[in-house]
Amino acid sequence: MTHLRSPLAAVLILMAMLAVGVSAQTARTAGERTTVSAQAFPNSYSLPPDKLAKATTLYHTELVMFAISTAYELGILWALLHFGIGVRFRQLAECVGKSFFVRGIIVFPLLFLSIRVLSLPLRLFWHHTGLDYGFSVQGWASWFVDWTKGAAVEVAIGTLLGFGVYSLMRRSPRRWWLWVWAVSVPLTIFAVWIVPIVLDPMFNKFEPLEKTNPQLVVELTRVAHRGGLDIPPERMFEMKASEKVTTYNAYVTGIGSSKRIVVWDTTEREMTTPETLFVFGHEMGHYVLDHIWKGIAASAFLSLFGIWIGWALLVRVFRDGTRWGLRGFDDMAGIPLLLLIFTVLSLASMPLDSTISRYFEHQADVYGLEVTHGINQDSPEVAASSFQKMGEKSLDYPSPNAFYVFWTYSHPATADRLRDALRYRPWEQGRPMQFVK
């Protein structure tokens, strides 16, 4: 068992050291970096003293919790594997029936439910944090209902995927990883298509934006036409975010017939119309620049290597015989081992995933600036105002550690987005715009 214990311990120790080091560095430099005032740089992202204090505390909490939650989630999988929980579930299933289906219908749900329940403390902590900082207004009863629905969905999907993966392992021991990858691509596309239709409405309320705010639809249509698009009103929705959160957001989701743009009602109510138009323009950028399809393509390309590496590690683990009571890599009781390997690989690939996401988000920011130029009086100033408001509402830390941003941030830091927005004025410099002609 020592052949995986040392690498796992190294990962956990590395994460702990990283968190302590980054936190210490931030603590040493916080004073000199966060005292930059709006008077010195009137066009920079800044927070009033009371919010800056909260943002600093929240940021340090996130740093520590990044390391703790990573170690905790890896530890759950390691414990399930080390103490043979999956093997015990398999033995229980074999008392009912010996067939692959009977064993799977018992083992897969029990393992995925165990992981979900053991992860509950982390989710409880983050919801408590959201309430404490005012991001969330969702009561605990409603939160537990959502958690239960999420657990049911996760267990159901995990069970179906478990049957698929382990069936392929049994049928093609040497090429199962390639078949898993080939099947995963259309499944990913199907998932992206069905999420806004089936899953999103399970957790939030959506209404046609034309019904809740017809005047805003008129303004958004102007922006769409400015970009040469005809986005029908039936693809614009309002999400009743205010029932659960206080923050602002909008997003594009789905593909094909399910593709839509969603604006949170908090964004509509508390941001000005020009600011909302910029946010919409940003989301329209994802729509126009095919970021969803590009994201799927990038994910498919990277997952091919990830699944192959996972297969190679599994073969190495079982090269000298069985481990942890598992009969081989195709033993369904080994779900914790499979998830442990791919969780570590996912952690290793996080910087690349984050970099791609930040690039897409920056492109969408540029598109939002361009498509609202001529509609908003000064699109860079409006964009900067939007970032300032969103940053204040979410208590975004003004100067996060560069390595932490590189590793984890899916969006550029708020200060960078605001600065870049104010600097982007090609129409004043006689240069062509990048995306909108």
C-alpha positions in Angstrom: 0.0 0.0 0.0 3.0 2.3 0.3 3.2 2.7 -3.5 0.4 5.3 -3.5 0.8 6.6 0.1 3.9 8.5 -0.5 2.7 10.4 -3.6 -0.5 11.2 -1.9 1.2 12.5 1.2 3.5 14.6 -1.0 0.5 16.2 -2.7 -1.1 17.0 0.6 2.1 18.4 2.2 2.7 20.4 -1.0 -0.8 21.9 -0.8 -0.4 22.8 2.9 3.0 24.4 2.3 1.6 26.3 -0.7 -1.3 27.6 1.3 1.0 28.7 4.2 3.5 30.2 1.9 1.1 32.2 -0.2 -0.9 33.3 2.9 2.3 34.5 4.6 3.5 36.3 1.5 0.1 38.0 1.2 0.1 38.9 4.9 3.5 40.5 4.5 2.6 42.6 1.5 -1.1 43.2 2.1 -0.4 46.5 3.8 1.6 48.0 1.0 -0.5 46.6 -1.8 -4.0 47.3 -0.4 -3.4 50.8 0.8 -3.4 52.1 -2.8 -6.3 54.5 -2.7 -8.7 55.7 -5.2 -7.1 59.2 -4.9 -3.8 57.9 -6.1 -5.3 55.8 -8.9 -8.8 57.1 -9.5 -9.4 54.6 -12.2 -8.3 51.5 -10.3 -10.3 48.9 -8.5 -10.5 49.7 -4.8 -12.7 49.0 -1.8 -13.7 51.2 1.1 -11.9 50.4 4.4 -14.7 48.3 5.9 -15.2 46.2 2.8 -11.4 45.9 2.3 -11.1 44.4 5.7 -13.8 41.8 5.0 -12.3 41.1 1.5 -8.9 40.5 3.0 -10.2 38.1 5.7 -12.3 36.3 3.1 -9.4 36.0 0.7 -7.1 34.5 3.4 -10.0 32.1 4.3 -10.2 31.0 0.7 -6.5 30.4 0.5 -6.5 28.2 3.5 -9.7 26.4 2.5 -8.3 25.7 -0.9 -5.5 23.6 0.6 -7.8 22.1 3.3 -10.6 21.2 0.9 -8.2 19.6 -1.6 -6.5 17.5 1.1 -9.9 16.7 2.6 -11.4 15.5 -0.6 -8.4 13.4 -1.5 -8.4 12.1 2.1 -12.0 10.9 1.7 -11.1 8.9 -1.4 -8.0 7.5 0.3 -9.9 6.5 3.4 -12.6 4.7 1.4 -9.9 2.8 -0.4 -7.6 2.1 2.5 -10.4 0.8 4.8 -12.0 -1.2 2.0 -15.4 0.4 2.1 -16.0 -0.4 -1.6 -15.0 -4.0 -1.0 -17.5 -4.2 1.8 -20.2 -2.8 -0.4 -19.3 -5.3 -3.1 -19.5 -8.2 -0.6 -22.9 -6.9 0.6 -24.1 -6.8 -3.0 -22.8 -10.3 -3.7 -25.1 -11.6 -0.9 -28.0 -10.3 -3.1 -26.8 -11.5 -6.5 -23.6 -12.3 -8.4 -24.5 -10.6 -11.7 -22.7 -7.4 -12.8 -26.0 -5.5 -12.8 -27.1 -6.5 -9.3 -23.7 -5.7 -7.9 -23.5 -2.3 -9.7 -27.0 -1.2 -8.7 -25.9 -1.5 -5.1 -22.2 -0.7 -5.1 -22.2 2.4 -7.3 -25.0 4.3 -5.5 -23.6 3.5 -2.0 -20.1 4.7 -2.9 -21.2 7.9 -4.6 -23.6 8.7 -1.7 -20.8 8.0 0.8 -18.5 10.5 -1.0 -21.3 13.1 -1.1 -22.2 12.7 2.6 -18.5 12.8 3.7 -18.0 16.0 1.7 -21.0 17.7 3.5 -18.8 19.5 6.1 -17.1 21.5 3.4 -20.4 22.5 1.8 -21.8 23.4 5.2 -18.8 25.6 5.8 -19.1 27.5 2.5 -22.8 28.1 3.0 -22.2 29.4 6.5 -19.5 31.7 5.0 -21.9 32.9 2.4 -24.5 33.8 5.0 -21.9 35.4 7.3 -20.6 37.7 4.5 -24.0 38.4 3.1 -23.5 36.6 -0.2 -26.3 34.2 0.5 -29.8 34.8 1.8 -30.9 31.2 1.4 -32.2 29.6 4.6 -30.8 26.3 5.9 -33.9 24.3 5.1 -34.0 25.5 1.5 -30.2 24.8 1.3 -30.6 21.3 2.5 -33.4 20.7 -0.1 -31.0 21.8 -2.8 -28.2 19.7 -1.4 -30.5 16.6 -1.3 -31.5 17.2 -4.9 -27.9 17.7 -5.9 -26.9 14.4 -4.1 -29.7 12.5 -5.9 -28.5 13.9 -9.3 -24.9 13.1 -8.5 -25.6 9.6 -7.4 -27.8 8.9 -10.4 -25.3 10.2 -12.9 -22.4 8.5 -11.1 -24.2 5.2 -11.1 -24.8 5.4 -14.9 -21.2 6.4 -15.6 -20.0 3.7 -13.3 -21.9 1.1 -15.2 -20.5 2.5 -18.5 -16.9 2.7 -17.5 -16.6 -0.7 -15.7 -18.5 -2.4 -18.5 -15.9 -1.1 -21.0 -13.1 -2.2 -18.6 -14.6 -5.7 -18.6 -15.1 -5.9 -22.3 -11.8 -4.3 -23.4 -9.2 -4.4 -20.7 -6.5 -2.9 -22.9 -8.4 -0.3 -24.8 -11.2 0.7 -22.4 -9.6 4.1 -21.8 -9.9 4.9 -25.5 -13.6 3.8 -25.6 -14.3 5.8 -22.5 -12.9 8.9 -24.1 -14.8 8.3 -27.4 -18.1 8.0 -25.5 -17.3 10.9 -23.2 -17.2 13.5 -26.0 -20.9 13.0 -27.2 -21.9 12.6 -23.5 -20.3 16.0 -22.7 -22.2 17.6 -25.6 -25.4 16.1 -24.5 -24.8 17.2 -20.9 -24.2 20.8 -22.0 -27.4 20.7 -24.0 -29.6 19.3 -21.3 -28.4 21.2 -18.3 -30.3 24.4 -18.9 -33.5 22.4 -19.8 -33.6 19.9 -17.0 -31.0 20.5 -14.2 -30.9 24.3 -13.8 -34.7 24.6 -13.3 -34.4 22.0 -10.4 -32.4 24.6 -8.4 -33.5 28.0 -9.6 -36.6 29.7 -11.1 -36.4 31.1 -14.6 -38.8 33.3 -16.5 -38.7 34.8 -20.0 -37.0 38.1 -19.7 -39.6 39.5 -22.2 -42.2 38.9 -19.5 -40.4 40.3 -16.5 -38.5 43.2 -18.1 -39.7 43.9 -21.7 -37.9 47.3 -21.8 -34.6 45.6 -21.1 -35.2 43.1 -23.9 -35.5 46.1 -26.3 -32.2 47.5 -25.1 -30.5 44.0 -25.2 -31.8 43.5 -28.8 -30.1 46.8 -29.8 -26.8 45.4 -28.5 -27.4 42.1 -30.3 -28.1 43.9 -33.6 -25.0 46.0 -33.1 -23.1 42.7 -33.1 -24.9 41.5 -36.2 -26.9 38.9 -34.3 -30.5 38.1 -34.0 -30.9 36.6 -30.6 -34.7 36.0 -30.2 -36.3 37.1 -26.9 -37.3 33.4 -26.2 -33.5 32.8 -25.7 -33.3 35.5 -23.0 -34.2 34.5 -19.4 -34.2 36.1 -16.0 -33.1 33.9 -13.1 -34.6 34.6 -9.7 -31.2 34.7 -8.0 -32.4 37.1 -5.3 -34.2 34.2 -3.6 -30.8 32.8 -2.7 -28.0 35.2 -3.2 -27.2 38.9 -3.3 -24.4 38.9 -5.8 -24.6 39.9 -9.5 -24.2 37.6 -12.5 -25.2 36.7 -16.0 -24.2 33.8 -18.2 -24.6 32.0 -21.5 -25.4 28.3 -21.3 -26.6 25.4 -23.5 -25.9 24.6 -27.1 -28.1 24.3 -30.2 -31.8 24.5 -29.3 -31.0 24.9 -25.6 -28.6 27.8 -26.0 -29.7 30.9 -24.0 -28.5 34.0 -22.1 -29.5 34.3 -18.5 -29.5 37.5 -16.5 -29.8 37.4 -12.7 -32.6 39.6 -11.3 -30.1 41.1 -8.9 -28.1 42.4 -11.8 -31.2 44.0 -13.4 -32.3 45.6 -10.1 -29.0 47.0 -8.8 -26.9 47.8 -11.9 -27.7 50.6 -14.3 -29.1 49.8 -17.8 -25.7 50.6 -19.5 -23.9 48.4 -17.0 -26.4 45.6 -17.6 -25.9 46.1 -21.4 -22.1 45.6 -20.9 -22.7 42.5 -18.9 -25.0 41.2 -21.6 -22.4 42.1 -24.2 -19.8 40.1 -22.4 -22.1 37.1 -22.3 -23.0 37.6 -26.0 -19.3 37.4 -26.6 -19.2 33.9 -25.3 -22.2 33.2 -27.6 -20.7 34.8 -30.7 -17.1 33.5 -30.2 -18.3 29.9 -29.7 -16.6 29.6 -26.4 -18.8 26.7 -25.3 -17.8 24.7 -28.4 -14.2 25.6 -28.0 -14.3 24.7 -24.4 -15.8 21.3 -25.2 -13.1 20.8 -27.9 -10.3 21.7 -25.4 -11.8 19.5 -22.8 -12.0 16.6 -25.2 -8.4 17.1 -26.3 -7.0 17.3 -22.7 -9.2 14.5 -21.4 -7.8 12.1 -23.9 -4.4 12.4 -22.3 -5.8 12.5 -18.8 -7.7 9.2 -19.3 -4.7 7.6 -20.9 -2.5 8.6 -18.0 -5.2 7.3 -15.6 -5.2 4.0 -17.4 -1.4 3.8 -17.2 -1.4 4.5 -13.4 -4.1 1.8 -12.9 -2.1 -0.8 -14.8 1.0 0.1 -12.7 -0.9 -0.2 -9.4 -2.1 -3.7 -10.2 1.0 -4.8 -12.0 2.2 -7.0 -9.1 -1.2 -8.3 -8.1 -4.3 -7.2 -6.2 -4.4 -4.3 -3.8 -6.7 -3.2 -1.0 -8.9 -6.3 -1.5 -9.6 -5.4 -5.1 -9.6 -8.1 -7.6 -8.2 -6.0 -10.4 -8.5 -2.6 -12.0 -12.0 -3.6 -13.3 -13.4 -4.3 -9.8 -16.2 -1.8 -9.3 -15.2 -1.6 -5.6 -12.2 0.4 -6.8 -14.3 3.5 -7.6 -12.4 5.4 -4.9 -9.1 4.5 -6.5 -10.3 5.6 -9.9 -11.6 8.9 -8.5 -8.5 9.5 -6.5 -6.2 9.1 -9.6 -8.4 11.4 -11.7 -8.8 14.0 -8.9 -5.0 14.3 -8.6 -4.8 14.6 -12.4 -7.5 17.2 -12.4 -5.6 19.1 -9.7 -2.5 19.0 -11.9 -4.3 20.2 -15.0 -6.1 23.0 -13.1 -3.7 25.8 -14.1 -4.2 24.9 -17.8 -8.0 24.8 -17.4 -7.9 28.1 -15.6 -5.7 29.8 -18.2 -8.0 28.8 -21.0 -11.0 30.0 -19.1 -9.4 33.3 -18.3 -8.5 33.8 -22.0 -12.1 33.2 -23.0 -13.3 35.6 -20.3 -10.9 38.3 -21.4 -12.0 37.9 -25.0 -15.6 38.2 -23.8 -14.7 41.4 -21.9 -13.2 42.9 -25.1 -16.3 41.9 -27.1 -18.6 43.5 -24.5 -16.6 46.7 -24.8 -16.8 46.7 -28.6 -20.5 45.7 -29.0 -21.6 48.4 -26.5 -19.4 51.1 -28.1 -21.8 53.7 -29.6 -24.7 52.4 -27.5 -23.2 53.3 -24.1 -21.9 56.8 -23.9 -18.4 55.6 -22.8 -18.2 51.8 -22.9 -14.8 51.5 -21.1 -16.1 53.7 -18.2 -19.3 51.7 -18.0 -17.4 48.4 -18.0 -15.1 49.7 -15.3 -18.1 50.8 -13.2 -19.6 47.3 -13.7 -16.5 45.6 -12.5 -16.3 47.9 -9.5 -19.9 47.1 -8.5 -19.5 43.4 -9.0 -16.2 43.4 -7.1 -17.6 45.3 -4.2 -20.7 43.1 -4.0 -18.6 39.9 -4.1 -15.8 41.3 -1.9 -13.2 40.5 -4.5 -9.7 41.0 -3.0 -7.9 43.9 -4.9 -4.5 42.2 -5.2 -4.6 38.4 -5.1 -1.4 36.4 -5.2 -0.4 36.0 -8.9 0.4 32.2 -8.4 -3.0 31.7 -6.8 -4.7 33.5 -9.7 -2.7 31.4 -12.2 -3.7 28.2 -10.5 -7.3 28.6 -9.6 -9.0 31.7 -11.1 -11.5 31.1 -14.0 -11.7 34.9 -14.6 -9.0 37.5 -14.6 -8.7 39.3 -11.3 -11.2 42.1 -11.0 -8.5 44.8 -10.8 -7.0 43.5 -14.0 -10.4 43.5 -15.8 -11.2 47.0 -14.7 -7.7 48.3 -15.8 -7.9 46.5 -19.1 -11.4 47.9 -19.8 -10.3 51.4 -19.3 -7.2 51.0 -21.5 -9.1 49.4 -24.4 -10.0 52.3 -26.7 -8.9 51.4 -30.3 -11.5 53.7 -31.8 -9.7 56.6 -30.3 -6.4 55.4 -31.7 -7.5 54.8 -35.2 -7.2 51.0 -34.9 -9.8 48.4 -35.9 -11.7 46.6 -33.2 -10.9 42.9 -32.7 -14.4 41.3 -33.0 -17.1 43.8 -33.9 -16.9 45.4 -37.3 
